[in-house]
């Protein structure tokens, strides 16, 4: 395996030789958007028009009702001084920069999770209306963290959900990833929600971490298969209901940390015991210091 240091990040070079859309988790996007050849996609083709075409094809392929928003080229509105979230809220339009993987993946998440993204947008506006733009509130910071770096684990069964909640709380990484390896992608379905993490997965590096939520999913939903679930809006509904019902974004610590490349098959180097015992990446739970 060839490794290279780049801006203090170790990148797996042999993993970058082929298109990242051929490898999980980005390979799931190729299944979701068969009308768009993501494998051959390069940054020069990224803009609002491409996302609009993908939206039409996606809704047609998945037999979905139109979601009521459109992508617009950010360069077409240079005089608009409104805050980004305000434009989305007031115009039902998502400003998108040309040649930006970050904005492209943001659009991809809007297509997959329109209910959740709309709720986050409305919550931003509610917080701004109540508290003003500056300083940013705790809730808006939580929204942004999840919007950029969110990972959702959809888990089958209450027992497994409770077990994982305990293991994430105690940060027992070898148990999560090694002892429960066979549960991943069958009873534990990891889904990237944060568009910044999708962008970083183009050139993955050890250290890449997400903000994770654990959500229960029943057997009937799971047996449809992951790819069909991603396109059916079932996961979107489960996610937004979970966030609303639990008031997740109003909690002091709403997320668990998740070393993303620990997920089985999501790292392009060996996922052996030595990998998982690297405490620089798989950090142990901090012990509280008792002052006497």
N, C-alpha and C positions, 0 to 999 in steps of 0.2 A: 504494500500500500504506500503510495507517495503522499507525503505531507508537505505543506508549505505554510510558513508564517506570513500573514497579511494583516497589517494593522493590529498586531497582537492576537490574531485569531488563526487557529490552525484549520486549514481547509483541506479536505480530502481531494487531491487532484484527480485521481482516477474516477471519482464519482462525478466530476465535472465534465468528463470527456463526452458523455452522451447527454441528451436533453434531460433536464431535471423533471420534465413532464412525463418521462418514462418510468420514474421511480416514485414510490410512496414518500410523502403523502400527496405530492403534486400530481401523480398519475391519476388520482381520483377525479381531478378536474378535466382530464382528457376524456374520461368516461361521461362526465356530465355535459360536456360541450363538444359532441362528436362533429358538429357542423363546422367547428373552428379547428384548424390544424395547429394546436398549441405547440406541438413538437417543433414545428418550423417557425414559430413566432419569434420575431426579434423586436427590439425596443423601438425601432423606427416606425413600426406599424401601430403603436399604441396610441389611442386617442378616444374621444367620446363617441365618434362615429362607429368605431369597431365595437365598443360596448353596446351601442344601440342595436347593431346587427346581431350581436350575440344574445341580447335580451329577447329579440323577436324570435330567433331560432330556438332558444331555450324554452320559452313559453309554449311554442308550438310543439317541440319535441316531447315535452313533459306534460302537455295538455293542461297548462296552468292558466288561470285567469290573469290578465294584465294587472300589474301591481301599482300603476298610477304615477310612476316617476320616470324621468328621462335623464339621460346623461348629456351634459352640455360642455362645450369646449371652454375652459377657463380663460383662454386668451381672447375670447369673444366678448368678455365683460370686464375690460380693464378699469372702467370708471366706477365699478360697483364697490362701495366701501363697506357693505354689510359683512358681518361675521359669517364664516363658512356655514355653520349650522343654521343660521338665520335664512340664508339663501335656500337651503334644502327645505326648510320648514315653510317658507312663504311662497316659493315658486315650484315646489315639487320637482326640483332640478338639482342634479348632483354635478357641481363643477369638477372637471377632469382635465388635468394637465396632459399635454402631448409628451410622448416618449418618457412616461413615468411608470415603472413597474409598480410603485407604491399605489398610485391612483388606479391603475389597472386592476390590481388585486382588491382594492377597496370596492371597485365596481363588481367584481366577481362575488364578493361577500354580500353585496346588496342584492344580487340576483338569487343567491341561495337562501338568504335570511332577511327578506324584506320586512317581515313583521318585527323582528328583533331590532333591526337597524332603525326602523321608523320609531319604535319605542325609545331607543337611545337618543335619537334626534329630538323627540318631544321632551324627554327628560332634561336634555341640555337646555332647551328653550325655557322650560319651567324654572330651572335653577337660575338662568340669566334674568328672567323676569322678576324673580323674587330677590336675588342677591346682587344683580348687576354682573357685568363682564369680568371685572377685577375687584378683588382677587378671586381666583378660581376656587370653587367649593370642593369639599371632600368628595361629594357625589360626582361632580364633573371630572375630577381626577380619576375616580374609579371607572367611570364610563370610558375615558380615554385609554386607560390601561387595558381594559378588556377589549376595546375596539381595535387596538394596535396589536396586542399580544395574547388574546384570549384563546384558550383551548377548552373544548367541552368533551368530557367523557360520558357517553351514554351507556349506562350499565344495566344489565339484565339481572333482576332479582334484588330483593331488599337485603338479604344476607350479604351478598357481594358488595352492594353499595355501602353498607355499614362497615364492612371489613376494610374497604378502600378508604373510606373517610378516616378511620382510625390510622391506617398506614400512612396516609398523606399527612395527617396531623402530627405523627411521630417521625415522618420522613424516613421510613424504612424502605429504602430504594431497592435493595437486592430482593426483598420480598415482593415488592410491587412489580418489578420488571423480570425477575428471574423465576421465582417460585410460582408466580401467576402468569408466566409467559403464555401458556396455552389458552388463557382466558382472553388475551388481547386479540382484537379483530373478530372475535366470536361473541363473547359476552361483554367485552369492553370495547366500545367503538370510539376511537379518538377522532375528533373533527377539529380542524383548525378554523377558528373564527377570526383571529387577529390578522389583518392584512399586512402589517409590518412583518409578522413572522412568516407569512407566505413569501414575501419578498426575500427575506433572509434565507429561506429554504432553497432559493435558487443557487446559493453558494453556502451550504451549511457548514457550521463550525461548532466545535465542542465549546460549550458555554451558552449555546442558544437555549433560552428558557421561556416558558409561557406562564400565563395566569390561568389556572384551571378551575373549572366548575364540574361537579359530579351530579349527574341527573339520571334518574331511573327511567328505564324503558321496558315495556313489557314484551313477552315472547312473541306475540302476534306481530308486533311492529318489527322486531328484530329479524324474523324469518323472511321478511321481504327482501333482505339483502342490503348491504351498506349503500351501494351505488343508487339503488332506487329510493332508499330513504333520504339520501342527500337531495335528490331532485323532487321529492314529493311534497316538500314543505312540512312534513311531519316533525322533523327535528327542529325546524324553525318555530313551530307552535309549542313544542315541549320547552324549548329554551326561553321564549318570551314569557310563557306562563310561569316557569320556574323563577325567573328574575322578578316578575311582578308579585307573585304570591309570597315569596320569601323576602321581598324588599332587599334583595341582594346588594344593590349598589348603595344602600344607606347603611350597611354594616361597616364596622371599623376595619375589619380584615376579611373581605368577601371572598378572596381567592387563595388557593394553595399554589405554591411554586411547582413547576413541572419541568425537569430537564428533558427537553423535547426529543433529543436524539437517544434517550433511553428507551423510548417506545420501540418494542420489537419490530425490526425490519425498516425502521426509519433512519438508521445510521448506516453509513456506507463502509465503515470499518468493522472490525470484530466486536461483537457485543458479548464479550466474555466476562468472567468475574473480575479480571483486572480492570476492565473498562468501568464496571459499575462500582468498584471500590475507590475510584478516583474522587477523593473528597473535595477537590477543587471544583468539580462539576456537580457531583452528587453529594451536596453538602449535608452533613448530619444535623439533626435538630439542635439548635442552640440551647444550652442548659442555662436555666435561670441562676443568677448569682445571688446567694442569700447573704445579705449584709448583717452581721451580728453586732 
